[in-house]
């Protein structure tokens, strides 16, 4: 970090967040499953991908604007669904929503938000848009609605799930991101040791009549023969439906007009099944390394998913993004956009809405710089996202030490 204490990179924000958050909140946000191999791999895998720059190309104009599901966004960066954000800052999800809306960037709200989905929608409404003008081809009007998607777990009680879907549509959310990699919760040691949702917070999308309104912080105390588990894992086991299958995606499509995105796909086989199930998008994700430890890093899984989808749906990525150059690499390998999770929480802990905006702006600026310095193999430089191609990447040699 700079001598003045001013954060200039996401790693700086991470250090500040660790210093400011309670140990309960930090461990919940920062930890992964088991040995956290996948959590670390998500970032390290990006470092093995090299960018092949070209020089003496005109890069005076770099444009990172794009669209997702037909909605314009200012850059290919969005906020991934992150639960219980008011542990990081009193404004929590409302601050994140205002930051994303003001910059015309998408936000996926977690079902396990500590602010109701309706209040988050209100917070994002009528927020002035960023001063960057939108390209004519996207036909962005000054009153464009913020891009908000709702992340959905499918509960055993389908009535709870249906109510969430209906409320999301009524509140103006424009897509459902269905998390499909959590039939059971991954074993997260930090959660088992101590996690408890603070008593002044609640899962605000559930009322007392919902089976989903539970205490997610009471650890499961067991006999010596039965290992202890976290309160959140017990909650998932009691409430989330482990029988979830592709048939349930068809059921969701039957009860809503909203586009459906599946979040948590890492293989070509599942990507193909997702498209055949009629989804509009696929998020290549390993839940931030919080579910099955030892699976592929998301950037490693991305190429086979993109190939399997073959343009039949949009493909996005979350997990491990820490630099604008990481976004460049994901776009080159076929991602439509990327979503970031933990860095949003670090921005919240640093300075609420302003902190989140700072994080998003930093990544956007780094992406623009990367595009300018990467150049392109034609007379003009890498001026738009469409100019970023797989041929601009190479891979680090793996040296075996005997």
VMD Tcl script that draws the C-alpha trace (Angstrom):
set ca {
  {0.00 0.00 0.00}
  {1.15 3.55 -0.66}
  {2.93 5.34 2.15}
  {-0.06 7.67 2.60}
  {-2.34 4.70 3.16}
  {-4.29 5.39 -0.04}
  {-5.35 2.11 -1.66}
  {-4.26 1.81 -5.29}
  {-5.00 -1.84 -6.02}
  {-7.51 -4.48 -5.02}
  {-4.90 -6.09 -2.77}
  {-4.68 -2.79 -0.87}
  {-8.44 -2.79 -0.36}
  {-8.28 -6.40 0.81}
  {-5.76 -5.53 3.53}
  {-7.82 -2.55 4.67}
  {-10.98 -4.66 4.79}
  {-9.31 -7.32 6.92}
  {-8.21 -4.64 9.38}
  {-11.67 -3.07 9.59}
  {-14.01 -6.06 9.60}
  {-14.83 -8.17 12.61}
  {-13.13 -11.56 12.66}
  {-16.56 -13.20 12.25}
  {-17.30 -11.22 9.07}
  {-13.80 -11.42 7.60}
  {-13.54 -15.18 8.00}
  {-16.97 -15.69 6.45}
  {-16.20 -13.49 3.44}
  {-12.59 -14.53 2.86}
  {-12.55 -18.26 3.52}
  {-13.01 -21.17 1.13}
  {-13.74 -24.86 1.45}
  {-11.39 -27.38 3.07}
  {-7.74 -26.58 2.21}
  {-8.82 -23.62 0.04}
  {-6.89 -24.97 -2.95}
  {-9.53 -23.83 -5.42}
  {-9.86 -20.43 -3.78}
  {-6.15 -19.79 -4.37}
  {-6.18 -21.44 -7.80}
  {-8.83 -19.01 -9.05}
  {-6.30 -16.19 -8.87}
  {-3.14 -18.14 -9.68}
  {-4.55 -19.57 -12.88}
  {-4.78 -16.07 -14.35}
  {-1.05 -15.57 -13.74}
  {-0.22 -18.51 -16.02}
  {-1.88 -16.76 -18.98}
  {0.31 -14.27 -20.81}
  {-0.78 -11.35 -23.00}
  {0.95 -10.96 -26.38}
  {1.16 -7.18 -26.96}
  {1.52 -5.47 -30.33}
  {3.04 -2.02 -30.61}
  {2.66 1.05 -32.84}
  {-1.10 0.60 -33.13}
  {-3.57 3.46 -32.67}
  {-5.02 3.03 -29.19}
  {-6.16 6.61 -28.66}
  {-9.78 5.51 -28.29}
  {-10.66 2.51 -26.12}
  {-14.32 1.62 -25.59}
  {-15.30 -1.06 -23.05}
  {-19.08 -0.75 -23.31}
  {-21.16 -3.82 -24.05}
  {-24.50 -5.42 -23.20}
  {-25.80 -8.44 -21.29}
  {-29.08 -10.08 -22.25}
  {-29.74 -7.06 -24.45}
  {-29.26 -4.50 -21.67}
  {-26.51 -1.92 -22.05}
  {-23.70 -1.76 -19.51}
  {-20.73 0.57 -19.32}
  {-18.10 -2.16 -19.08}
  {-18.00 -5.97 -18.79}
  {-17.86 -5.88 -15.00}
  {-20.63 -6.64 -12.53}
  {-21.21 -7.46 -8.88}
  {-21.58 -11.16 -8.14}
  {-24.13 -12.27 -5.55}
  {-22.51 -11.95 -2.13}
  {-24.53 -12.73 0.96}
  {-24.99 -10.69 4.14}
  {-23.34 -7.48 2.96}
  {-24.44 -5.43 5.96}
  {-21.79 -7.25 7.96}
  {-19.32 -5.19 5.87}
  {-21.11 -1.82 6.06}
  {-24.43 -0.59 7.52}
  {-25.71 0.28 4.02}
  {-24.78 -3.16 2.72}
  {-26.56 -4.23 -0.46}
  {-28.16 -0.81 -0.93}
  {-24.72 0.78 -1.22}
  {-23.59 -1.83 -3.73}
  {-26.76 -1.34 -5.77}
  {-26.36 2.43 -5.87}
  {-22.72 2.11 -6.90}
  {-23.50 -0.32 -9.72}
  {-26.53 1.66 -10.92}
  {-24.62 4.93 -11.02}
  {-21.97 3.34 -13.23}
  {-24.46 1.41 -15.41}
  {-23.02 -1.93 -14.32}
  {-25.02 -5.07 -13.46}
  {-25.55 -6.36 -9.95}
  {-26.76 -9.81 -8.95}
  {-28.48 -9.64 -5.57}
  {-28.07 -12.64 -3.27}
  {-31.15 -14.41 -1.94}
  {-29.36 -14.25 1.41}
  {-29.23 -10.48 1.35}
  {-29.47 -8.58 4.62}
  {-31.61 -6.00 2.80}
  {-34.88 -6.95 1.12}
  {-34.87 -7.24 -2.65}
  {-37.51 -4.49 -2.81}
  {-35.42 -2.06 -0.75}
  {-32.36 -2.79 -2.90}
  {-34.38 -2.05 -6.03}
  {-35.58 1.24 -4.56}
  {-32.02 2.20 -3.61}
  {-30.84 1.71 -7.18}
  {-33.77 3.55 -8.76}
  {-33.28 7.12 -9.98}
  {-29.54 7.05 -9.30}
  {-27.80 9.41 -11.77}
  {-25.92 7.49 -14.44}
  {-22.19 7.81 -14.89}
  {-21.08 10.69 -17.06}
  {-19.66 8.43 -19.78}
  {-21.98 8.66 -22.81}
  {-23.43 5.44 -24.14}
  {-22.84 4.34 -27.75}
  {-25.73 4.91 -30.13}
  {-25.94 1.25 -31.12}
  {-27.10 0.36 -27.61}
  {-29.83 3.03 -27.72}
  {-29.26 3.95 -24.09}
  {-31.66 6.60 -22.88}
  {-30.92 8.92 -19.94}
  {-33.61 7.08 -17.96}
  {-32.24 3.57 -18.56}
  {-33.08 1.21 -15.75}
  {-30.26 -0.28 -13.68}
  {-29.34 -3.84 -14.64}
  {-30.32 -5.96 -11.62}
  {-30.53 -9.74 -11.55}
  {-31.69 -11.85 -8.64}
  {-29.75 -14.88 -7.44}
  {-31.99 -17.77 -6.50}
  {-31.62 -20.88 -4.39}
  {-34.37 -23.43 -4.92}
  {-35.93 -24.27 -1.56}
  {-37.53 -27.56 -0.59}
  {-40.66 -25.52 -0.04}
  {-41.41 -24.51 -3.62}
  {-43.88 -21.90 -2.39}
  {-40.96 -19.98 -0.87}
  {-39.10 -20.19 -4.18}
  {-42.15 -19.09 -6.16}
  {-42.70 -16.07 -3.91}
  {-39.08 -14.99 -4.36}
  {-39.38 -15.27 -8.14}
  {-42.62 -13.31 -8.21}
  {-41.25 -10.60 -5.93}
  {-38.11 -10.25 -8.03}
  {-40.15 -9.78 -11.20}
  {-42.46 -7.26 -9.51}
  {-39.49 -5.26 -8.21}
  {-37.95 -4.91 -11.67}
  {-35.19 -7.51 -11.62}
  {-34.58 -8.57 -15.20}
  {-33.13 -12.09 -14.83}
  {-32.79 -14.95 -12.38}
  {-29.33 -16.36 -11.64}
  {-30.02 -19.84 -10.26}
  {-27.16 -21.20 -8.16}
  {-26.77 -24.88 -9.08}
  {-23.59 -25.89 -7.26}
  {-24.94 -25.86 -3.70}
  {-27.17 -28.87 -3.06}
  {-25.20 -29.04 0.18}
  {-22.82 -26.48 1.61}
  {-19.09 -26.95 1.17}
  {-17.14 -27.60 4.36}
  {-15.74 -24.21 5.37}
  {-13.59 -24.49 8.47}
  {-13.85 -20.83 9.45}
  {-17.65 -21.04 9.44}
  {-17.60 -24.19 11.55}
  {-15.32 -22.60 14.13}
  {-17.28 -19.43 14.74}
  {-19.62 -17.95 12.10}
  {-22.85 -16.44 13.34}
  {-24.97 -13.82 11.64}
  {-25.00 -10.84 14.03}
  {-28.20 -10.60 16.05}
  {-29.06 -7.18 14.60}
  {-29.16 -8.62 11.04}
  {-31.50 -11.04 9.32}
  {-32.01 -12.66 5.96}
  {-34.29 -9.88 4.83}
  {-35.92 -11.66 1.89}
  {-37.80 -14.00 4.23}
  {-40.52 -13.24 6.73}
  {-41.52 -15.31 9.74}
  {-44.01 -17.36 7.70}
  {-41.33 -18.56 5.28}
  {-39.56 -21.81 5.94}
  {-36.45 -19.98 4.78}
  {-36.58 -17.60 7.75}
  {-34.15 -19.41 9.99}
  {-31.26 -18.67 12.29}
  {-28.27 -19.30 10.04}
  {-25.70 -18.88 12.75}
  {-26.38 -21.56 15.34}
  {-23.63 -24.18 15.05}
  {-24.59 -27.83 14.97}
  {-23.20 -29.38 18.13}
  {-22.55 -33.06 17.78}
  {-21.34 -36.07 19.63}
  {-17.75 -37.16 19.37}
  {-18.78 -39.58 16.64}
  {-20.51 -36.90 14.54}
  {-18.31 -33.99 13.40}
  {-19.48 -30.48 14.20}
  {-20.85 -28.41 11.31}
  {-21.58 -24.72 10.78}
  {-25.00 -23.22 11.37}
  {-25.07 -22.14 7.73}
  {-24.43 -25.71 6.56}
  {-27.28 -26.92 8.77}
  {-29.52 -24.22 7.32}
  {-28.69 -25.31 3.75}
  {-29.26 -28.97 4.58}
  {-32.65 -28.16 6.12}
  {-33.89 -25.66 3.53}
  {-32.20 -26.00 0.13}
  {-33.41 -28.82 -2.10}
  {-30.64 -31.36 -2.80}
  {-32.84 -33.09 -5.40}
  {-32.59 -30.06 -7.71}
  {-32.28 -31.21 -11.33}
  {-32.63 -29.90 -14.86}
  {-36.35 -30.61 -14.57}
  {-36.53 -27.82 -11.99}
  {-35.07 -25.38 -14.50}
  {-38.05 -26.25 -16.71}
  {-40.35 -25.63 -13.73}
  {-38.79 -22.21 -13.13}
  {-39.24 -21.33 -16.79}
  {-42.92 -22.26 -16.46}
  {-43.57 -19.83 -13.60}
  {-41.71 -16.72 -14.82}
  {-41.06 -14.67 -17.92}
  {-37.61 -13.69 -16.63}
  {-34.55 -15.07 -18.43}
  {-32.80 -17.79 -16.44}
  {-29.05 -18.01 -15.96}
  {-27.41 -20.98 -14.27}
  {-24.53 -20.16 -11.95}
  {-21.98 -22.81 -11.07}
  {-21.14 -24.57 -14.35}
  {-17.57 -25.84 -14.88}
  {-17.84 -28.49 -17.60}
  {-18.79 -28.74 -21.26}
  {-21.32 -31.45 -20.45}
  {-23.26 -29.30 -17.99}
  {-22.99 -26.27 -20.27}
  {-24.63 -28.23 -23.08}
  {-27.39 -29.47 -20.77}
  {-27.99 -25.91 -19.58}
  {-28.50 -24.65 -23.11}
  {-30.80 -27.59 -23.90}
  {-32.79 -26.66 -20.79}
  {-33.45 -23.27 -22.36}
  {-31.33 -20.98 -20.19}
  {-30.25 -17.59 -21.48}
  {-26.84 -17.56 -19.82}
  {-24.25 -19.61 -17.98}
  {-21.95 -18.33 -15.24}
  {-18.70 -20.27 -15.08}
  {-18.22 -20.35 -11.32}
  {-16.91 -22.54 -8.52}
  {-18.64 -20.44 -5.85}
  {-15.43 -18.56 -5.08}
  {-13.73 -21.80 -4.02}
  {-16.33 -22.29 -1.27}
  {-17.93 -25.55 -2.40}
  {-15.94 -28.55 -3.72}
  {-12.25 -27.94 -3.12}
  {-9.91 -29.14 -5.85}
  {-12.07 -28.30 -8.87}
  {-10.78 -26.27 -11.81}
  {-10.15 -22.57 -11.54}
  {-12.88 -20.71 -13.40}
  {-10.56 -19.29 -16.07}
  {-9.35 -22.85 -16.74}
  {-12.91 -24.11 -17.18}
  {-14.06 -21.17 -19.32}
  {-12.80 -22.31 -22.77}
  {-14.57 -25.67 -22.73}
  {-17.82 -24.09 -21.54}
  {-17.66 -21.43 -24.27}
  {-16.99 -24.11 -26.88}
  {-19.90 -26.24 -25.66}
  {-22.34 -23.32 -25.53}
  {-21.31 -22.36 -29.08}
  {-23.09 -19.02 -29.07}
  {-26.46 -20.44 -28.03}
  {-26.42 -18.50 -24.74}
  {-24.24 -15.88 -23.10}
  {-21.31 -17.03 -20.98}
  {-20.04 -15.12 -17.95}
  {-17.34 -15.81 -15.38}
  {-16.78 -15.15 -11.70}
  {-13.94 -16.11 -9.39}
  {-10.40 -14.80 -9.05}
  {-10.71 -11.47 -10.87}
  {-8.28 -9.07 -9.24}
  {-6.95 -6.98 -12.15}
  {-8.23 -5.42 -15.34}
  {-5.85 -7.74 -17.16}
  {-7.78 -10.69 -15.68}
  {-10.93 -9.31 -17.28}
  {-9.07 -8.94 -20.59}
  {-8.06 -12.62 -20.44}
  {-11.60 -13.75 -19.64}
  {-13.02 -11.73 -22.55}
  {-10.36 -13.15 -24.87}
  {-11.40 -16.67 -23.88}
  {-15.06 -16.02 -24.61}
  {-16.70 -14.50 -21.54}
  {-19.36 -11.89 -22.25}
  {-18.64 -10.23 -18.93}
  {-17.25 -11.02 -15.50}
  {-18.66 -10.69 -12.00}
  {-16.68 -9.92 -8.86}
  {-17.62 -10.92 -5.34}
  {-15.12 -10.42 -2.54}
  {-13.70 -7.12 -3.92}
  {-17.18 -5.58 -3.65}
  {-17.16 -6.47 0.04}
  {-13.71 -4.94 0.47}
  {-14.97 -1.73 -1.12}
  {-17.96 -1.71 1.21}
  {-15.76 -2.18 4.26}
  {-13.48 0.62 3.07}
  {-16.08 3.29 2.36}
  {-19.56 2.01 1.58}
  {-20.99 3.08 -1.77}
  {-17.95 5.22 -2.59}
  {-15.68 2.28 -1.87}
  {-17.63 0.01 -4.23}
  {-17.53 2.66 -6.95}
  {-13.80 2.99 -6.45}
  {-13.30 -0.76 -6.86}
  {-15.38 -0.86 -10.04}
  {-13.72 2.19 -11.52}
  {-10.26 0.83 -10.73}
  {-10.99 -2.42 -12.59}
  {-12.51 -0.56 -15.53}
  {-9.51 1.76 -15.81}
  {-7.10 -1.18 -15.60}
  {-9.03 -2.98 -18.36}
  {-8.82 0.08 -20.62}
  {-5.08 0.39 -19.97}
  {-4.55 -3.30 -20.69}
  {-6.42 -3.00 -23.99}
  {-4.38 0.03 -24.99}
  {-1.06 -1.61 -24.16}
  {-1.99 -4.95 -25.72}
  {-2.62 -3.40 -29.12}
  {-3.78 -5.63 -31.95}
  {-2.38 -7.30 -35.01}
  {-4.01 -4.91 -37.48}
  {-3.44 -1.25 -38.28}
  {-5.72 -0.13 -35.49}
  {-5.31 -1.06 -31.86}
  {-7.49 -2.97 -29.43}
  {-10.25 -0.38 -29.32}
  {-13.34 -2.40 -28.40}
  {-14.09 -5.62 -26.55}
  {-14.77 -7.30 -29.90}
  {-11.11 -6.73 -30.78}
  {-9.96 -8.97 -27.93}
  {-9.28 -12.46 -29.29}
  {-7.74 -15.72 -28.03}
  {-4.75 -15.12 -30.30}
  {-3.70 -12.28 -28.01}
  {-2.90 -14.80 -25.27}
  {-0.23 -17.40 -24.65}
  {0.46 -19.70 -21.74}
  {3.40 -19.85 -19.37}
  {5.62 -22.90 -19.75}
  {5.45 -25.33 -16.88}
  {8.97 -26.18 -15.73}
  {9.36 -29.52 -14.00}
  {11.87 -29.63 -11.16}
  {13.35 -33.08 -10.73}
}
mol new
graphics top color blue
foreach p $ca { graphics top sphere $p radius 0.5 }
foreach p [lrange $ca 0 end-1] q [lrange $ca 1 end] { graphics top cylinder $p $q radius 0.2 }
display resetview
